[in-house]
Amino acid sequence: MIELSPVPDAAPGRVDVVRAEAAARDLLEALGADIRDEGLRDTPRRVAAAYAELLTPEPFDMTTFPNDEGYDELVVVRDIPFNSLCMHHLLPFHGVATVAYIPGDRIIGLSKLARVVELFARDLQVQERLTTQVAAWLEERLRPKGVGVVLEAEHMCMSVRGVQKPGARTVTSALRGVVREDARTRSEFLALAEGGRNG
């Protein structure tokens, strides 16, 4: 077993909670809210704490193991729930991820696939970038023969404002290595990912 160094992108404390609380107070006042109201008095603190939680990924060690059995088929974890924040409106989007890889010399602890999704989801995001970040991170850190990532999410910026179409889902994918280049493997992965969304 190899313990790699903690994920550098997961440094805690990047949210300035004091400034965020002051900004939340200013925003509430700009929206016409009376922050002296008992129900709103503590809202700026709560808002700052909520954003700090949503934007602070938990650090983790990427535990890998030798691929002693020479496993060279897809390893797929699907229906990984995630929440993120749209960088354009600061409204949430949420959904499920399917993450797969074909091992090279090493395999990864399965829970770490979910942790990688969480690592990049806890940021101001667009779904397209989130999808490619997960794939690129796994490709770089694990050196697999191939990687596949599919995200399906509902965006509150589309459900509760603008076009106002609740229930509409956006699907994005990122394919690397043999998952992209080999038609049979690509079809197998996409069928497994689709089965997860429909099953």
C-alpha positions as CSV (number, residue, x, y, z in Angstrom):
1,M,0.0,0.0,0.0
2,I,1.3,3.5,-0.9
3,E,0.1,6.6,0.9
4,L,0.5,9.6,-1.3
5,S,0.8,13.0,0.1
6,P,-2.5,14.8,1.0
7,V,-4.3,16.4,-1.9
8,P,-2.9,20.0,-2.3
9,D,-6.2,21.4,-3.5
10,A,-7.9,20.6,-0.2
11,A,-6.3,23.3,1.9
12,P,-8.8,24.4,4.5
13,G,-9.5,28.0,5.4
14,R,-9.6,29.7,2.1
15,V,-13.0,31.2,2.9
16,D,-12.7,34.4,5.0
17,V,-15.7,33.8,7.2
18,V,-15.5,37.3,8.9
19,R,-15.7,39.1,5.5
20,A,-18.3,36.7,4.2
21,E,-20.5,37.4,7.2
22,A,-20.2,41.2,6.6
23,A,-20.9,40.7,2.9
24,A,-24.0,38.6,3.7
25,R,-25.2,41.3,6.0
26,D,-24.7,43.9,3.3
27,L,-26.5,41.7,0.8
28,L,-29.5,41.2,3.0
29,E,-29.8,44.9,3.6
30,A,-29.4,45.6,-0.2
31,L,-32.3,43.1,-0.7
32,G,-34.5,45.1,1.6
33,A,-34.3,42.8,4.5
34,D,-34.5,44.1,8.1
35,I,-31.6,42.4,9.8
36,R,-32.9,43.5,13.1
37,D,-35.7,41.0,12.7
38,E,-35.3,38.2,15.1
39,G,-35.4,35.6,12.3
40,L,-32.7,37.4,10.3
41,R,-30.4,38.5,13.2
42,D,-28.1,35.5,12.9
43,T,-28.5,34.9,9.2
44,P,-25.3,36.6,8.1
45,R,-23.3,34.2,10.4
46,R,-25.2,31.2,9.1
47,V,-24.7,32.2,5.5
48,A,-21.0,32.6,6.0
49,A,-20.7,29.3,7.7
50,A,-22.8,27.6,5.0
51,Y,-20.6,28.9,2.2
52,A,-17.5,28.0,4.1
53,E,-18.7,24.4,4.4
54,L,-19.8,24.2,0.8
55,L,-16.5,25.6,-0.5
56,T,-14.0,23.7,1.8
57,P,-13.1,20.2,0.6
58,E,-11.9,17.7,3.2
59,P,-8.3,16.6,2.7
60,F,-7.6,13.0,2.1
61,D,-4.8,10.6,1.2
62,M,-5.0,8.9,-2.1
63,T,-4.5,5.3,-1.0
64,T,-3.5,3.0,-3.8
65,F,-2.5,-0.7,-3.9
66,P,-0.5,-2.8,-6.4
67,N,-2.6,-4.4,-9.1
68,D,-1.2,-7.8,-8.3
69,E,-4.0,-9.6,-10.1
70,G,-3.4,-7.7,-13.3
71,Y,-7.0,-6.6,-13.4
72,D,-7.6,-4.8,-16.7
73,E,-11.3,-4.2,-17.0
74,L,-13.5,-1.3,-15.9
75,V,-13.9,-0.5,-12.3
76,V,-17.1,1.6,-12.0
77,V,-18.6,3.4,-9.0
78,R,-21.9,5.0,-9.9
79,D,-24.6,7.1,-8.2
80,I,-22.0,9.1,-6.2
81,P,-24.1,12.1,-4.9
82,F,-22.6,15.5,-5.1
83,N,-23.5,19.1,-4.4
84,S,-21.7,22.2,-5.9
85,L,-22.2,25.9,-6.4
86,C,-22.8,27.5,-9.8
87,M,-20.0,30.1,-10.3
88,H,-22.4,32.3,-12.3
89,H,-25.2,32.6,-9.8
90,L,-24.0,31.2,-6.5
91,L,-26.9,28.8,-6.6
92,P,-26.5,25.1,-5.9
93,F,-26.5,22.3,-8.5
94,H,-26.7,18.7,-7.4
95,G,-26.7,15.3,-8.9
96,V,-24.8,12.0,-9.2
97,A,-21.5,11.0,-10.7
98,T,-20.3,7.8,-12.3
99,V,-16.5,7.4,-12.1
100,A,-14.6,4.6,-13.7
101,Y,-11.1,3.6,-14.6
102,I,-9.2,0.7,-16.1
103,P,-6.2,0.0,-13.8
104,G,-2.6,0.1,-14.8
105,D,0.0,-0.9,-12.3
106,R,-2.1,0.3,-9.3
107,I,-5.7,0.2,-8.1
108,I,-7.3,2.9,-5.8
109,G,-9.5,2.5,-2.8
110,L,-13.0,2.7,-4.0
111,S,-14.1,5.4,-1.5
112,K,-11.4,7.6,-3.0
113,L,-13.3,7.9,-6.3
114,A,-16.2,9.5,-4.4
115,R,-13.7,11.7,-2.5
116,V,-12.2,13.1,-5.8
117,V,-15.7,14.1,-6.9
118,E,-16.3,15.9,-3.6
119,L,-12.8,17.5,-3.8
120,F,-13.7,19.4,-6.9
121,A,-17.4,19.8,-6.3
122,R,-16.7,22.0,-3.2
123,D,-15.8,25.0,-5.3
124,L,-17.5,27.6,-7.4
125,Q,-18.1,25.5,-10.5
126,V,-19.5,24.8,-13.8
127,Q,-20.5,21.2,-14.4
128,E,-18.3,20.9,-17.5
129,R,-15.1,21.9,-15.6
130,L,-16.0,19.7,-12.6
131,T,-16.3,16.7,-14.9
132,T,-13.0,17.2,-16.6
133,Q,-11.2,18.0,-13.3
134,V,-12.2,14.7,-11.8
135,A,-11.0,12.8,-15.0
136,A,-7.7,14.7,-15.2
137,W,-6.9,14.3,-11.5
138,L,-7.4,10.5,-11.7
139,E,-5.4,10.3,-14.9
140,E,-2.5,12.2,-13.5
141,R,-2.4,10.7,-10.0
142,L,-3.3,7.0,-10.8
143,R,-1.9,6.6,-14.3
144,P,-4.6,4.2,-15.4
145,K,-5.2,2.8,-18.8
146,G,-8.4,4.8,-19.1
147,V,-10.8,7.0,-17.2
148,G,-14.5,7.7,-17.6
149,V,-16.5,10.3,-15.7
150,V,-20.2,11.1,-16.2
151,L,-22.1,13.7,-14.2
152,E,-25.8,14.3,-14.2
153,A,-27.1,17.3,-12.3
154,E,-30.0,19.6,-11.7
155,H,-29.1,23.3,-11.6
156,M,-31.1,25.6,-9.4
157,C,-30.1,28.5,-11.6
158,M,-32.2,26.8,-14.3
159,S,-34.9,25.4,-12.0
160,V,-35.9,28.4,-9.9
161,R,-34.9,31.4,-12.0
162,G,-34.5,32.2,-15.7
163,V,-36.2,29.5,-17.8
164,Q,-37.6,27.9,-14.6
165,K,-37.6,24.3,-15.7
166,P,-37.4,22.2,-12.5
167,G,-36.3,18.6,-13.1
168,A,-34.3,19.4,-16.2
169,R,-31.0,17.5,-15.9
170,T,-27.6,18.2,-17.5
171,V,-25.3,15.3,-18.4
172,T,-21.6,15.8,-19.0
173,S,-18.8,13.3,-19.7
174,A,-15.0,13.1,-19.8
175,L,-13.3,10.1,-21.3
176,R,-9.6,9.5,-21.3
177,G,-7.3,6.7,-22.6
178,V,-8.8,3.5,-23.8
179,V,-12.2,4.5,-22.4
180,R,-12.2,7.2,-25.1
181,E,-10.2,5.4,-27.8
182,D,-11.6,1.9,-27.8
183,A,-15.2,1.8,-29.1
184,R,-16.1,-1.3,-27.2
185,T,-14.8,0.0,-23.9
186,R,-16.4,3.4,-24.4
187,S,-19.8,1.8,-25.2
188,E,-19.5,-0.5,-22.1
189,F,-18.7,2.4,-19.8
190,L,-21.5,4.6,-21.2
191,A,-24.0,1.8,-20.9
192,L,-23.0,1.2,-17.3
193,A,-23.3,4.9,-16.5
194,E,-26.7,5.1,-18.2
195,G,-27.9,2.1,-16.3
196,G,-26.9,3.9,-13.1
197,R,-29.0,6.9,-14.0
198,N,-32.0,4.9,-15.1
199,G,-31.8,2.0,-12.6
